């Protein structure tokens, strides 16, 4: 399994971020071919301090090959191109695998 993780920094307007993410960006991401699952969650810290990220999204793929192929799809390109439209806090992206 290969999981593409997108960590979103704290946006300048959290309410606008949430509205855009759920109504526009998540539906784009859900169309990426080859995914076995797509989840997104807001972040919190155990001690109540501000966590390093506002929201984390995880896109799971069965293999590196499927992940690689999916990233060149028009659906993945559309989702990637959409990120600057709402991610005012920046993004960090990495891949975890087992």
N, C-alpha and C positions, 0 to 999 in steps of 0.2 A: 504494500500500500504506500502511496505517495500522497502527501497532504500539502497543498499550496496554502500557506497561511498569510493573510493580509492583516497587518496591524495598523489601525487608523489612529493617528495622534488626535489630541483634543481639538475639536473644531471651534471656530470663532462663534458659531451659532449652533449649539447642540440640537435645538428643536428643528431648525432647518435641515441639518444633517440627517436626523432621524426620518423626517418626512420624505426627503429626497431618496435616502437609501432604501426605505421600504417600498416606495411607490415607483421608483425608476431604476435604481442600480441593482437591487436584488433580483428583480425580474429579468434583467439582462444577464446577470451571472448564472441564474438558474437554467438558462438556455445553452450553456457551454456543453458541447458534446463530450461524452466519455466519463463524466463525473458519476461517482457512485453515491456521493452525498454532498450537500452544501448546507452549512450552518453559520450563523452569525450571532454574536453575543456581546452585550455591553460588559465593561470591565469594572471591577471594584478591588480595593485593597483590604486585606484582613484587618489592618489597623485604622482604617478610615481615611488614610491619606489618599491623595490623588494617585491613581495607578499610572503607569507609563503610557498606557493606551486607552482610548475611549471605547473602541469596538474592535473585535477580532472576528474575521471571517475565515472559515476553513472549507476548502474545496478538495474533496478526496477523489483519488483516481486509483485504479487497480495496479498500475505499473508506471514506470518512468516513460516508457514508450507512448502509452496512452496520454499521459500528461503532456508530453512534448508535442504530440500530434494535435491535441486539443488547443494548445496555445496559438497555433497558426490558423485556427478556424475563424471565420468571420464573426462568430458569436463571442469568442474570447477577445478578439480585437476590438469589438464594439464595447465590451465591458471595460477593457483597459483604457480605451479612449475616453470613457465617461468619468473616470476617477477625478481628473482635475475639475470637473464641474461641481464637486461637493466636498472633496477632502482637503479642507483648508488647514487642517492640522498635520498634513503630510501622511505618508504611508511607508511602512517597512514590510517587505515581502520576503518570505523564505520558504523552502521546501523541507519537510521532514519525511523520513521514510524508515521502513523497517526491513 
